[in-house]
């Protein structure tokens, strides 16, 4: 499960940086792969979305900060 968490975290970073680039300059990393209609772009977008869902569901279990906060409460 740790490997999945690491992969999901990396994909979330890539997705977050992509949205930063879209917001600042209108440039989308997905365009490098031929735009939203290309299968590779869609796969990347889907993987980033699945990563977000996995991180939301498993956040408390994997987050050391949340574990520390729970101990002090």
PDB file of N, CA, C, O and CB in Angstrom:
ATOM      1  N   UNK A   1       0.823  -1.194   0.000  1.00  0.00           N
ATOM      2  CA  UNK A   1       0.000   0.000   0.000  1.00  0.00           C
ATOM      3  C   UNK A   1       0.865   1.255   0.000  1.00  0.00           C
ATOM      4  O   UNK A   1       0.449   2.295  -0.510  1.00  0.00           O
ATOM      5  CB  UNK A   1      -0.935  -0.001   1.204  1.00  0.00           C
ATOM      6  N   UNK A   2       2.064   1.165   0.568  1.00  0.00           N
ATOM      7  CA  UNK A   2       2.934   2.332   0.617  1.00  0.00           C
ATOM      8  C   UNK A   2       3.339   2.770  -0.791  1.00  0.00           C
ATOM      9  O   UNK A   2       3.416   3.967  -1.068  1.00  0.00           O
ATOM     10  CB  UNK A   2       4.179   2.032   1.460  1.00  0.00           C
ATOM     11  N   UNK A   3       3.598   1.803  -1.685  1.00  0.00           N
ATOM     12  CA  UNK A   3       3.970   2.140  -3.061  1.00  0.00           C
ATOM     13  C   UNK A   3       2.835   2.871  -3.766  1.00  0.00           C
ATOM     14  O   UNK A   3       3.070   3.832  -4.499  1.00  0.00           O
ATOM     15  CB  UNK A   3       4.346   0.873  -3.842  1.00  0.00           C
ATOM     16  N   UNK A   4       1.609   2.417  -3.544  1.00  0.00           N
ATOM     17  CA  UNK A   4       0.457   3.079  -4.153  1.00  0.00           C
ATOM     18  C   UNK A   4       0.343   4.500  -3.626  1.00  0.00           C
ATOM     19  O   UNK A   4       0.062   5.424  -4.390  1.00  0.00           O
ATOM     20  CB  UNK A   4      -0.842   2.294  -3.874  1.00  0.00           C
ATOM     21  N   UNK A   5       0.558   4.684  -2.328  1.00  0.00           N
ATOM     22  CA  UNK A   5       0.501   6.019  -1.732  1.00  0.00           C
ATOM     23  C   UNK A   5       1.557   6.933  -2.356  1.00  0.00           C
ATOM     24  O   UNK A   5       1.263   8.088  -2.667  1.00  0.00           O
ATOM     25  CB  UNK A   5       0.701   5.938  -0.205  1.00  0.00           C
ATOM     26  N   UNK A   6       2.762   6.440  -2.540  1.00  0.00           N
ATOM     27  CA  UNK A   6       3.841   7.248  -3.119  1.00  0.00           C
ATOM     28  C   UNK A   6       3.510   7.625  -4.562  1.00  0.00           C
ATOM     29  O   UNK A   6       3.689   8.775  -4.963  1.00  0.00           O
ATOM     30  CB  UNK A   6       5.185   6.485  -3.061  1.00  0.00           C
ATOM     31  N   UNK A   7       3.027   6.656  -5.343  1.00  0.00           N
ATOM     32  CA  UNK A   7       2.661   6.937  -6.734  1.00  0.00           C
ATOM     33  C   UNK A   7       1.526   7.949  -6.793  1.00  0.00           C
ATOM     34  O   UNK A   7       1.560   8.880  -7.597  1.00  0.00           O
ATOM     35  CB  UNK A   7       2.257   5.642  -7.463  1.00  0.00           C
ATOM     36  N   UNK A   8       0.517   7.766  -5.939  1.00  0.00           N
ATOM     37  CA  UNK A   8      -0.607   8.699  -5.908  1.00  0.00           C
ATOM     38  C   UNK A   8      -0.140  10.093  -5.522  1.00  0.00           C
ATOM     39  O   UNK A   8      -0.600  11.080  -6.098  1.00  0.00           O
ATOM     40  CB  UNK A   8      -1.681   8.214  -4.932  1.00  0.00           C
ATOM     41  N   UNK A   9       0.755  10.187  -4.568  1.00  0.00           N
ATOM     42  CA  UNK A   9       1.271  11.485  -4.134  1.00  0.00           C
ATOM     43  C   UNK A   9       2.023  12.174  -5.272  1.00  0.00           C
ATOM     44  O   UNK A   9       1.850  13.372  -5.493  1.00  0.00           O
ATOM     45  CB  UNK A   9       2.194  11.317  -2.910  1.00  0.00           C
ATOM     46  N   UNK A  10       2.848  11.429  -5.989  1.00  0.00           N
ATOM     47  CA  UNK A  10       3.592  12.002  -7.119  1.00  0.00           C
ATOM     48  C   UNK A  10       2.630  12.480  -8.204  1.00  0.00           C
ATOM     49  O   UNK A  10       2.806  13.565  -8.759  1.00  0.00           O
ATOM     50  CB  UNK A  10       4.582  10.965  -7.703  1.00  0.00           C
ATOM     51  N   UNK A  11       1.616  11.673  -8.505  1.00  0.00           N
ATOM     52  CA  UNK A  11       0.639  12.086  -9.511  1.00  0.00           C
ATOM     53  C   UNK A  11      -0.129  13.324  -9.067  1.00  0.00           C
ATOM     54  O   UNK A  11      -0.463  14.170  -9.897  1.00  0.00           O
ATOM     55  CB  UNK A  11      -0.332  10.950  -9.802  1.00  0.00           C
ATOM     56  N   UNK A  12      -0.413  13.444  -7.777  1.00  0.00           N
ATOM     57  CA  UNK A  12      -1.083  14.645  -7.284  1.00  0.00           C
ATOM     58  C   UNK A  12      -0.196  15.873  -7.422  1.00  0.00           C
ATOM     59  O   UNK A  12      -0.686  16.957  -7.736  1.00  0.00           O
ATOM     60  CB  UNK A  12      -1.493  14.463  -5.828  1.00  0.00           C
ATOM     61  N   UNK A  13       1.086  15.718  -7.194  1.00  0.00           N
ATOM     62  CA  UNK A  13       2.014  16.832  -7.384  1.00  0.00           C
ATOM     63  C   UNK A  13       2.027  17.245  -8.852  1.00  0.00           C
ATOM     64  O   UNK A  13       1.954  18.433  -9.168  1.00  0.00           O
ATOM     65  CB  UNK A  13       3.441  16.449  -6.914  1.00  0.00           C
ATOM     66  N   UNK A  14       2.121  16.266  -9.746  1.00  0.00           N
ATOM     67  CA  UNK A  14       2.106  16.566 -11.183  1.00  0.00           C
ATOM     68  C   UNK A  14       0.800  17.271 -11.560  1.00  0.00           C
ATOM     69  O   UNK A  14       0.811  18.263 -12.288  1.00  0.00           O
ATOM     70  CB  UNK A  14       2.280  15.265 -12.017  1.00  0.00           C
ATOM     71  N   UNK A  15      -0.313  16.755 -11.063  1.00  0.00           N
ATOM     72  CA  UNK A  15      -1.608  17.377 -11.349  1.00  0.00           C
ATOM     73  C   UNK A  15      -1.712  18.783 -10.789  1.00  0.00           C
ATOM     74  O   UNK A  15      -2.237  19.681 -11.447  1.00  0.00           O
ATOM     75  CB  UNK A  15      -2.725  16.530 -10.790  1.00  0.00           C
ATOM     76  N   UNK A  16      -1.213  18.977  -9.575  1.00  0.00           N
ATOM     77  CA  UNK A  16      -1.239  20.311  -8.972  1.00  0.00           C
ATOM     78  C   UNK A  16      -0.381  21.304  -9.728  1.00  0.00           C
ATOM     79  O   UNK A  16      -0.783  22.448  -9.941  1.00  0.00           O
ATOM     80  CB  UNK A  16      -0.781  20.241  -7.539  1.00  0.00           C
ATOM     81  N   UNK A  17       0.802  20.867 -10.133  1.00  0.00           N
ATOM     82  CA  UNK A  17       1.672  21.746 -10.921  1.00  0.00           C
ATOM     83  C   UNK A  17       1.048  22.051 -12.280  1.00  0.00           C
ATOM     84  O   UNK A  17       1.185  23.161 -12.795  1.00  0.00           O
ATOM     85  CB  UNK A  17       3.059  21.105 -11.109  1.00  0.00           C
ATOM     86  N   UNK A  18       0.367  21.073 -12.854  1.00  0.00           N
ATOM     87  CA  UNK A  18      -0.322  21.310 -14.120  1.00  0.00           C
ATOM     88  C   UNK A  18      -1.383  22.396 -13.958  1.00  0.00           C
ATOM     89  O   UNK A  18      -1.479  23.298 -14.790  1.00  0.00           O
ATOM     90  CB  UNK A  18      -0.963  20.009 -14.638  1.00  0.00           C
ATOM     91  N   UNK A  19      -2.179  22.312 -12.891  1.00  0.00           N
ATOM     92  CA  UNK A  19      -3.206  23.331 -12.667  1.00  0.00           C
ATOM     93  C   UNK A  19      -2.585  24.697 -12.390  1.00  0.00           C
ATOM     94  O   UNK A  19      -3.142  25.723 -12.783  1.00  0.00           O
ATOM     95  CB  UNK A  19      -4.111  22.925 -11.503  1.00  0.00           C
ATOM     96  N   UNK A  20      -1.445  24.717 -11.721  1.00  0.00           N
ATOM     97  CA  UNK A  20      -0.732  25.979 -11.513  1.00  0.00           C
ATOM     98  C   UNK A  20      -0.344  26.587 -12.855  1.00  0.00           C
ATOM     99  O   UNK A  20      -0.538  27.782 -13.079  1.00  0.00           O
ATOM    100  CB  UNK A  20       0.523  25.762 -10.638  1.00  0.00           C
ATOM    101  N   UNK A  21       0.205  25.766 -13.746  1.00  0.00           N
ATOM    102  CA  UNK A  21       0.583  26.254 -15.073  1.00  0.00           C
ATOM    103  C   UNK A  21      -0.628  26.724 -15.870  1.00  0.00           C
ATOM    104  O   UNK A  21      -0.555  27.732 -16.574  1.00  0.00           O
ATOM    105  CB  UNK A  21       1.316  25.163 -15.843  1.00  0.00           C
ATOM    106  N   UNK A  22      -1.734  26.006 -15.766  1.00  0.00           N
ATOM    107  CA  UNK A  22      -2.955  26.415 -16.462  1.00  0.00           C
ATOM    108  C   UNK A  22      -3.427  27.761 -15.924  1.00  0.00           C
ATOM    109  O   UNK A  22      -3.806  28.643 -16.694  1.00  0.00           O
ATOM    110  CB  UNK A  22      -4.068  25.345 -16.304  1.00  0.00           C
ATOM    111  N   UNK A  23      -3.403  27.918 -14.607  1.00  0.00           N
ATOM    112  CA  UNK A  23      -3.858  29.168 -13.998  1.00  0.00           C
ATOM    113  C   UNK A  23      -2.973  30.356 -14.313  1.00  0.00           C
ATOM    114  O   UNK A  23      -3.468  31.458 -14.546  1.00  0.00           O
ATOM    115  CB  UNK A  23      -3.943  29.005 -12.523  1.00  0.00           C
ATOM    116  N   UNK A  24      -1.665  30.140 -14.322  1.00  0.00           N
ATOM    117  CA  UNK A  24      -0.730  31.245 -14.547  1.00  0.00           C
ATOM    118  C   UNK A  24      -0.618  31.599 -16.021  1.00  0.00           C
ATOM    119  O   UNK A  24      -0.675  32.770 -16.395  1.00  0.00           O
ATOM    120  CB  UNK A  24       0.644  30.892 -13.998  1.00  0.00           C
ATOM    121  N   UNK A  25      -0.459  30.579 -16.853  1.00  0.00           N
ATOM    122  CA  UNK A  25      -0.128  30.867 -18.250  1.00  0.00           C
ATOM    123  C   UNK A  25      -1.092  30.264 -19.266  1.00  0.00           C
ATOM    124  O   UNK A  25      -0.966  30.531 -20.461  1.00  0.00           O
ATOM    125  CB  UNK A  25       1.243  30.375 -18.540  1.00  0.00           C
ATOM    126  N   UNK A  26      -2.039  29.468 -18.824  1.00  0.00           N
ATOM    127  CA  UNK A  26      -2.945  28.815 -19.759  1.00  0.00           C
ATOM    128  C   UNK A  26      -2.319  27.618 -20.457  1.00  0.00           C
ATOM    129  O   UNK A  26      -2.907  27.065 -21.387  1.00  0.00           O
ATOM    130  CB  UNK A  26      -3.411  29.802 -20.782  1.00  0.00           C
ATOM    131  N   UNK A  27      -1.136  27.213 -20.020  1.00  0.00           N
ATOM    132  CA  UNK A  27      -0.409  26.104 -20.646  1.00  0.00           C
ATOM    133  C   UNK A  27      -0.720  24.816 -19.906  1.00  0.00           C
ATOM    134  O   UNK A  27      -0.582  24.754 -18.684  1.00  0.00           O
ATOM    135  CB  UNK A  27       1.120  26.371 -20.655  1.00  0.00           C
ATOM    136  N   UNK A  28      -1.137  23.789 -20.633  1.00  0.00           N
ATOM    137  CA  UNK A  28      -1.554  22.518 -20.048  1.00  0.00           C
ATOM    138  C   UNK A  28      -0.562  21.422 -20.431  1.00  0.00           C
ATOM    139  O   UNK A  28      -0.261  21.241 -21.611  1.00  0.00           O
ATOM    140  CB  UNK A  28      -2.984  22.144 -20.509  1.00  0.00           C
ATOM    141  N   UNK A  29      -0.052  20.686 -19.432  1.00  0.00           N
ATOM    142  CA  UNK A  29       0.893  19.600 -19.702  1.00  0.00           C
ATOM    143  C   UNK A  29       0.267  18.566 -20.636  1.00  0.00           C
ATOM    144  O   UNK A  29       0.969  17.957 -21.444  1.00  0.00           O
ATOM    145  CB  UNK A  29       1.339  18.929 -18.383  1.00  0.00           C
ATOM    146  N   UNK A  30      -1.033  18.366 -20.534  1.00  0.00           N
ATOM    147  CA  UNK A  30      -1.719  17.406 -21.397  1.00  0.00           C
ATOM    148  C   UNK A  30      -1.589  17.730 -22.874  1.00  0.00           C
ATOM    149  O   UNK A  30      -1.687  16.840 -23.718  1.00  0.00           O
ATOM    150  CB  UNK A  30      -3.169  17.342 -21.031  1.00  0.00           C
ATOM    151  N   UNK A  31      -1.370  18.999 -23.191  1.00  0.00           N
ATOM    152  CA  UNK A  31      -1.195  19.391 -24.588  1.00  0.00           C
ATOM    153  C   UNK A  31       0.075  18.794 -25.187  1.00  0.00           C
ATOM    154  O   UNK A  31       0.161  18.608 -26.400  1.00  0.00           O
ATOM    155  CB  UNK A  31      -1.159  20.908 -24.708  1.00  0.00           C
ATOM    156  N   UNK A  32       1.064  18.491 -24.339  1.00  0.00           N
ATOM    157  CA  UNK A  32       2.287  17.849 -24.830  1.00  0.00           C
ATOM    158  C   UNK A  32       1.990  16.483 -25.441  1.00  0.00           C
ATOM    159  O   UNK A  32       2.712  16.023 -26.326  1.00  0.00           O
ATOM    160  CB  UNK A  32       3.304  17.703 -23.694  1.00  0.00           C
ATOM    161  N   UNK A  33       0.943  15.848 -24.974  1.00  0.00           N
ATOM    162  CA  UNK A  33       0.594  14.505 -25.438  1.00  0.00           C
ATOM    163  C   UNK A  33      -0.509  14.537 -26.486  1.00  0.00           C
ATOM    164  O   UNK A  33      -1.134  13.510 -26.751  1.00  0.00           O
ATOM    165  CB  UNK A  33       0.164  13.641 -24.264  1.00  0.00           C
ATOM    166  N   UNK A  34      -0.756  15.682 -27.080  1.00  0.00           N
ATOM    167  CA  UNK A  34      -1.717  15.775 -28.173  1.00  0.00           C
ATOM    168  C   UNK A  34      -3.078  16.305 -27.789  1.00  0.00           C
ATOM    169  O   UNK A  34      -4.016  16.217 -28.581  1.00  0.00           O
ATOM    170  CB  UNK A  34      -1.886  14.460 -28.778  1.00  0.00           C
ATOM    171  N   UNK A  35      -3.210  16.845 -26.616  1.00  0.00           N
ATOM    172  CA  UNK A  35      -4.484  17.419 -26.207  1.00  0.00           C
ATOM    173  C   UNK A  35      -5.368  16.425 -25.477  1.00  0.00           C
ATOM    174  O   UNK A  35      -4.991  15.273 -25.260  1.00  0.00           O
ATOM    175  CB  UNK A  35      -5.211  17.952 -27.402  1.00  0.00           C
ATOM    176  N   UNK A  36      -6.551  16.892 -25.104  1.00  0.00           N
ATOM    177  CA  UNK A  36      -7.451  16.083 -24.284  1.00  0.00           C
ATOM    178  C   UNK A  36      -8.050  14.905 -25.033  1.00  0.00           C
ATOM    179  O   UNK A  36      -8.522  13.956 -24.407  1.00  0.00           O
ATOM    180  CB  UNK A  36      -8.556  16.939 -23.748  1.00  0.00           C
ATOM    181  N   UNK A  37      -8.042  14.943 -26.342  1.00  0.00           N
ATOM    182  CA  UNK A  37      -8.654  13.864 -27.113  1.00  0.00           C
ATOM    183  C   UNK A  37      -7.740  12.653 -27.273  1.00  0.00           C
ATOM    184  O   UNK A  37      -8.216  11.569 -27.610  1.00  0.00           O
ATOM    185  CB  UNK A  37      -9.053  14.373 -28.470  1.00  0.00           C
ATOM    186  N   UNK A  38      -6.453  12.811 -27.041  1.00  0.00           N
ATOM    187  CA  UNK A  38      -5.528  11.684 -27.168  1.00  0.00           C
ATOM    188  C   UNK A  38      -5.664  10.752 -25.969  1.00  0.00           C
ATOM    189  O   UNK A  38      -5.859  11.202 -24.840  1.00  0.00           O
ATOM    190  CB  UNK A  38      -4.074  12.184 -27.296  1.00  0.00           C
ATOM    191  N   UNK A  39      -5.561   9.475 -26.221  1.00  0.00           N
ATOM    192  CA  UNK A  39      -5.769   8.465 -25.177  1.00  0.00           C
ATOM    193  C   UNK A  39      -4.752   8.599 -24.045  1.00  0.00           C
ATOM    194  O   UNK A  39      -5.107   8.413 -22.881  1.00  0.00           O
ATOM    195  CB  UNK A  39      -5.690   7.064 -25.777  1.00  0.00           C
ATOM    196  N   UNK A  40      -3.498   8.916 -24.361  1.00  0.00           N
ATOM    197  CA  UNK A  40      -2.473   9.030 -23.306  1.00  0.00           C
ATOM    198  C   UNK A  40      -2.796  10.191 -22.364  1.00  0.00           C
ATOM    199  O   UNK A  40      -2.600  10.082 -21.154  1.00  0.00           O
ATOM    200  CB  UNK A  40      -1.065   9.229 -23.931  1.00  0.00           C
ATOM    201  N   UNK A  41      -3.289  11.295 -22.914  1.00  0.00           N
ATOM    202  CA  UNK A  41      -3.678  12.430 -22.065  1.00  0.00           C
ATOM    203  C   UNK A  41      -4.833  12.045 -21.155  1.00  0.00           C
ATOM    204  O   UNK A  41      -4.834  12.372 -19.969  1.00  0.00           O
ATOM    205  CB  UNK A  41      -4.066  13.648 -22.926  1.00  0.00           C
ATOM    206  N   UNK A  42      -5.807  11.358 -21.709  1.00  0.00           N
ATOM    207  CA  UNK A  42      -6.963  10.953 -20.915  1.00  0.00           C
ATOM    208  C   UNK A  42      -6.559   9.979 -19.821  1.00  0.00           C
ATOM    209  O   UNK A  42      -7.080  10.048 -18.708  1.00  0.00           O
ATOM    210  CB  UNK A  42      -8.030  10.326 -21.806  1.00  0.00           C
ATOM    211  N   UNK A  43      -5.632   9.071 -20.126  1.00  0.00           N
ATOM    212  CA  UNK A  43      -5.143   8.125 -19.115  1.00  0.00           C
ATOM    213  C   UNK A  43      -4.449   8.876 -17.986  1.00  0.00           C
ATOM    214  O   UNK A  43      -4.662   8.565 -16.814  1.00  0.00           O
ATOM    215  CB  UNK A  43      -4.177   7.095 -19.747  1.00  0.00           C
ATOM    216  N   UNK A  44      -3.622   9.860 -18.329  1.00  0.00           N
ATOM    217  CA  UNK A  44      -2.924  10.647 -17.305  1.00  0.00           C
ATOM    218  C   UNK A  44      -3.925  11.401 -16.442  1.00  0.00           C
ATOM    219  O   UNK A  44      -3.808  11.403 -15.216  1.00  0.00           O
ATOM    220  CB  UNK A  44      -1.932  11.635 -17.957  1.00  0.00           C
ATOM    221  N   UNK A  45      -4.916  12.047 -17.071  1.00  0.00           N
ATOM    222  CA  UNK A  45      -5.929  12.770 -16.298  1.00  0.00           C
ATOM    223  C   UNK A  45      -6.698  11.815 -15.381  1.00  0.00           C
ATOM    224  O   UNK A  45      -6.973  12.156 -14.231  1.00  0.00           O
ATOM    225  CB  UNK A  45      -6.906  13.502 -17.244  1.00  0.00           C
ATOM    226  N   UNK A  46      -7.041  10.640 -15.869  1.00  0.00           N
ATOM    227  CA  UNK A  46      -7.759   9.650 -15.057  1.00  0.00           C
ATOM    228  C   UNK A  46      -6.898   9.184 -13.889  1.00  0.00           C
ATOM    229  O   UNK A  46      -7.392   9.065 -12.768  1.00  0.00           O
ATOM    230  CB  UNK A  46      -8.180   8.444 -15.920  1.00  0.00           C
ATOM    231  N   UNK A  47      -5.612   8.916 -14.137  1.00  0.00           N
ATOM    232  CA  UNK A  47      -4.715   8.483 -13.058  1.00  0.00           C
ATOM    233  C   UNK A  47      -4.562   9.559 -11.986  1.00  0.00           C
ATOM    234  O   UNK A  47      -4.527   9.249 -10.795  1.00  0.00           O
ATOM    235  CB  UNK A  47      -3.341   8.120 -13.625  1.00  0.00           C
ATOM    236  N   UNK A  48      -4.471  10.819 -12.404  1.00  0.00           N
ATOM    237  CA  UNK A  48      -4.376  11.913 -11.426  1.00  0.00           C
ATOM    238  C   UNK A  48      -5.664  11.988 -10.609  1.00  0.00           C
ATOM    239  O   UNK A  48      -5.613  12.187  -9.395  1.00  0.00           O
ATOM    240  CB  UNK A  48      -4.103  13.273 -12.138  1.00  0.00           C
ATOM    241  N   UNK A  49      -6.810  11.831 -11.256  1.00  0.00           N
ATOM    242  CA  UNK A  49      -8.088  11.845 -10.541  1.00  0.00           C
ATOM    243  C   UNK A  49      -8.226  10.692  -9.562  1.00  0.00           C
ATOM    244  O   UNK A  49      -8.678  10.884  -8.433  1.00  0.00           O
ATOM    245  CB  UNK A  49      -9.227  11.806 -11.523  1.00  0.00           C
ATOM    246  N   UNK A  50      -7.840   9.493  -9.989  1.00  0.00           N
ATOM    247  CA  UNK A  50      -7.878   8.330  -9.097  1.00  0.00           C
ATOM    248  C   UNK A  50      -6.932   8.541  -7.919  1.00  0.00           C
ATOM    249  O   UNK A  50      -7.243   8.163  -6.790  1.00  0.00           O
ATOM    250  CB  UNK A  50      -7.503   7.038  -9.865  1.00  0.00           C
ATOM    251  N   UNK A  51      -5.783   9.142  -8.186  1.00  0.00           N
ATOM    252  CA  UNK A  51      -4.823   9.432  -7.111  1.00  0.00           C
ATOM    253  C   UNK A  51      -5.432  10.358  -6.075  1.00  0.00           C
ATOM    254  O   UNK A  51      -5.241  10.167  -4.874  1.00  0.00           O
ATOM    255  CB  UNK A  51      -3.544  10.056  -7.680  1.00  0.00           C
ATOM    256  N   UNK A  52      -6.163  11.357  -6.538  1.00  0.00           N
ATOM    257  CA  UNK A  52      -6.811  12.278  -5.604  1.00  0.00           C
ATOM    258  C   UNK A  52      -7.816  11.538  -4.728  1.00  0.00           C
ATOM    259  O   UNK A  52      -7.869  11.760  -3.518  1.00  0.00           O
ATOM    260  CB  UNK A  52      -7.509  13.417  -6.366  1.00  0.00           C
ATOM    261  N   UNK A  53      -8.612  10.662  -5.332  1.00  0.00           N
ATOM    262  CA  UNK A  53      -9.595   9.896  -4.562  1.00  0.00           C
ATOM    263  C   UNK A  53      -8.893   8.999  -3.541  1.00  0.00           C
ATOM    264  O   UNK A  53      -9.314   8.929  -2.387  1.00  0.00           O
ATOM    265  CB  UNK A  53     -10.479   9.046  -5.503  1.00  0.00           C
ATOM    266  N   UNK A  54      -7.826   8.315  -3.958  1.00  0.00           N
ATOM    267  CA  UNK A  54      -7.082   7.448  -3.033  1.00  0.00           C
ATOM    268  C   UNK A  54      -6.499   8.241  -1.870  1.00  0.00           C
ATOM    269  O   UNK A  54      -6.533   7.785  -0.727  1.00  0.00           O
ATOM    270  CB  UNK A  54      -5.960   6.716  -3.774  1.00  0.00           C
ATOM    271  N   UNK A  55      -5.969   9.412  -2.153  1.00  0.00           N
ATOM    272  CA  UNK A  55      -5.391  10.234  -1.088  1.00  0.00           C
ATOM    273  C   UNK A  55      -6.470  10.750  -0.142  1.00  0.00           C
ATOM    274  O   UNK A  55      -6.244  10.828   1.066  1.00  0.00           O
ATOM    275  CB  UNK A  55      -4.612  11.410  -1.686  1.00  0.00           C
ATOM    276  N   UNK A  56      -7.625  11.099  -0.669  1.00  0.00           N
ATOM    277  CA  UNK A  56      -8.723  11.558   0.190  1.00  0.00           C
ATOM    278  C   UNK A  56      -9.166  10.426   1.115  1.00  0.00           C
ATOM    279  O   UNK A  56      -9.336  10.633   2.317  1.00  0.00           O
ATOM    280  CB  UNK A  56      -9.922  12.060  -0.666  1.00  0.00           C
ATOM    281  N   UNK A  57      -9.350   9.239   0.558  1.00  0.00           N
ATOM    282  CA  UNK A  57      -9.822   8.092   1.337  1.00  0.00           C
ATOM    283  C   UNK A  57      -8.781   7.650   2.363  1.00  0.00           C
ATOM    284  O   UNK A  57      -9.135   7.342   3.501  1.00  0.00           O
ATOM    285  CB  UNK A  57     -10.168   6.923   0.406  1.00  0.00           C
ATOM    286  N   UNK A  58      -7.509   7.613   1.983  1.00  0.00           N
ATOM    287  CA  UNK A  58      -6.475   7.090   2.864  1.00  0.00           C
ATOM    288  C   UNK A  58      -5.675   8.132   3.610  1.00  0.00           C
ATOM    289  O   UNK A  58      -4.661   7.807   4.227  1.00  0.00           O
ATOM    290  CB  UNK A  58      -5.559   6.269   2.089  1.00  0.00           C
ATOM    291  N   UNK A  59      -6.110   9.378   3.566  1.00  0.00           N
ATOM    292  CA  UNK A  59      -5.316  10.467   4.136  1.00  0.00           C
ATOM    293  C   UNK A  59      -5.012  10.281   5.620  1.00  0.00           C
ATOM    294  O   UNK A  59      -3.854  10.372   6.027  1.00  0.00           O
ATOM    295  CB  UNK A  59      -6.034  11.773   3.936  1.00  0.00           C
ATOM    296  N   UNK A  60      -6.016  10.026   6.418  1.00  0.00           N
ATOM    297  CA  UNK A  60      -5.802   9.922   7.871  1.00  0.00           C
ATOM    298  C   UNK A  60      -4.859   8.784   8.225  1.00  0.00           C
ATOM    299  O   UNK A  60      -4.072   8.896   9.166  1.00  0.00           O
ATOM    300  CB  UNK A  60      -7.133   9.724   8.589  1.00  0.00           C
ATOM    301  N   UNK A  61      -4.933   7.703   7.486  1.00  0.00           N
ATOM    302  CA  UNK A  61      -4.075   6.551   7.758  1.00  0.00           C
ATOM    303  C   UNK A  61      -2.618   6.846   7.405  1.00  0.00           C
ATOM    304  O   UNK A  61      -1.709   6.372   8.087  1.00  0.00           O
ATOM    305  CB  UNK A  61      -4.566   5.330   6.977  1.00  0.00           C
ATOM    306  N   UNK A  62      -2.390   7.618   6.356  1.00  0.00           N
ATOM    307  CA  UNK A  62      -1.043   7.858   5.844  1.00  0.00           C
ATOM    308  C   UNK A  62      -0.404   9.150   6.338  1.00  0.00           C
ATOM    309  O   UNK A  62       0.810   9.315   6.216  1.00  0.00           O
ATOM    310  CB  UNK A  62      -1.078   7.873   4.362  1.00  0.00           C
ATOM    311  N   UNK A  63      -1.183  10.062   6.888  1.00  0.00           N
ATOM    312  CA  UNK A  63      -0.671  11.384   7.244  1.00  0.00           C
ATOM    313  C   UNK A  63      -0.130  11.396   8.676  1.00  0.00           C
ATOM    314  O   UNK A  63      -0.880  11.198   9.632  1.00  0.00           O
ATOM    315  CB  UNK A  63      -1.774  12.442   7.087  1.00  0.00           C
ATOM    316  N   UNK A  64       1.156  11.625   8.812  1.00  0.00           N
ATOM    317  CA  UNK A  64       1.772  11.676  10.139  1.00  0.00           C
ATOM    318  C   UNK A  64       1.273  12.875  10.938  1.00  0.00           C
ATOM    319  O   UNK A  64       1.122  12.788  12.157  1.00  0.00           O
ATOM    320  CB  UNK A  64       3.295  11.730  10.015  1.00  0.00           C
ATOM    321  N   UNK A  65       1.020  13.977  10.271  1.00  0.00           N
ATOM    322  CA  UNK A  65       0.504  15.164  10.950  1.00  0.00           C
ATOM    323  C   UNK A  65      -0.855  14.902  11.576  1.00  0.00           C
ATOM    324  O   UNK A  65      -1.118  15.332  12.699  1.00  0.00           O
ATOM    325  CB  UNK A  65       0.410  16.329   9.980  1.00  0.00           C
ATOM    326  N   UNK A  66      -1.716  14.201  10.858  1.00  0.00           N
ATOM    327  CA  UNK A  66      -3.037  13.868  11.391  1.00  0.00           C
ATOM    328  C   UNK A  66      -2.916  12.885  12.548  1.00  0.00           C
ATOM    329  O   UNK A  66      -3.664  12.974  13.521  1.00  0.00           O
ATOM    330  CB  UNK A  66      -3.933  13.283  10.287  1.00  0.00           C
ATOM    331  N   UNK A  67      -1.978  11.951  12.444  1.00  0.00           N
ATOM    332  CA  UNK A  67      -1.772  10.982  13.523  1.00  0.00           C
ATOM    333  C   UNK A  67      -1.296  11.690  14.785  1.00  0.00           C
ATOM    334  O   UNK A  67      -1.747  11.361  15.882  1.00  0.00           O
ATOM    335  CB  UNK A  67      -0.755   9.903  13.101  1.00  0.00           C
ATOM    336  N   UNK A  68      -0.395  12.652  14.647  1.00  0.00           N
ATOM    337  CA  UNK A  68       0.095  13.419  15.797  1.00  0.00           C
ATOM    338  C   UNK A  68      -1.024  14.245  16.410  1.00  0.00           C
ATOM    339  O   UNK A  68      -1.138  14.321  17.633  1.00  0.00           O
ATOM    340  CB  UNK A  68       1.259  14.333  15.382  1.00  0.00           C
ATOM    341  N   UNK A  69      -1.852  14.864  15.574  1.00  0.00           N
ATOM    342  CA  UNK A  69      -2.938  15.692  16.063  1.00  0.00           C
ATOM    343  C   UNK A  69      -3.946  14.834  16.832  1.00  0.00           C
ATOM    344  O   UNK A  69      -4.490  15.274  17.845  1.00  0.00           O
ATOM    345  CB  UNK A  69      -3.625  16.426  14.897  1.00  0.00           C
ATOM    346  N   UNK A  70      -4.193  13.624  16.357  1.00  0.00           N
ATOM    347  CA  UNK A  70      -5.137  12.727  17.013  1.00  0.00           C
ATOM    348  C   UNK A  70      -4.635  12.329  18.401  1.00  0.00           C
ATOM    349  O   UNK A  70      -5.432  12.197  19.330  1.00  0.00           O
ATOM    350  CB  UNK A  70      -5.370  11.479  16.154  1.00  0.00           C
ATOM    351  N   UNK A  71      -3.317  12.136  18.549  1.00  0.00           N
ATOM    352  CA  UNK A  71      -2.740  11.754  19.838  1.00  0.00           C
ATOM    353  C   UNK A  71      -2.877  12.867  20.869  1.00  0.00           C
ATOM    354  O   UNK A  71      -3.049  12.592  22.056  1.00  0.00           O
ATOM    355  CB  UNK A  71      -1.274  11.385  19.668  1.00  0.00           C
ATOM    356  N   UNK A  72      -2.802  14.124  20.427  1.00  0.00           N
ATOM    357  CA  UNK A  72      -2.855  15.244  21.363  1.00  0.00           C
ATOM    358  C   UNK A  72      -4.276  15.626  21.733  1.00  0.00           C
ATOM    359  O   UNK A  72      -4.474  16.396  22.672  1.00  0.00           O
ATOM    360  CB  UNK A  72      -2.150  16.437  20.779  1.00  0.00           C
ATOM    361  N   UNK A  73      -5.262  15.116  21.029  1.00  0.00           N
ATOM    362  CA  UNK A  73      -6.650  15.487  21.308  1.00  0.00           C
ATOM    363  C   UNK A  73      -7.222  14.676  22.420  1.00  0.00           C
ATOM    364  O   UNK A  73      -8.383  14.859  22.785  1.00  0.00           O
ATOM    365  CB  UNK A  73      -7.502  15.329  20.084  1.00  0.00           C
TER     366      UNK A  73
END
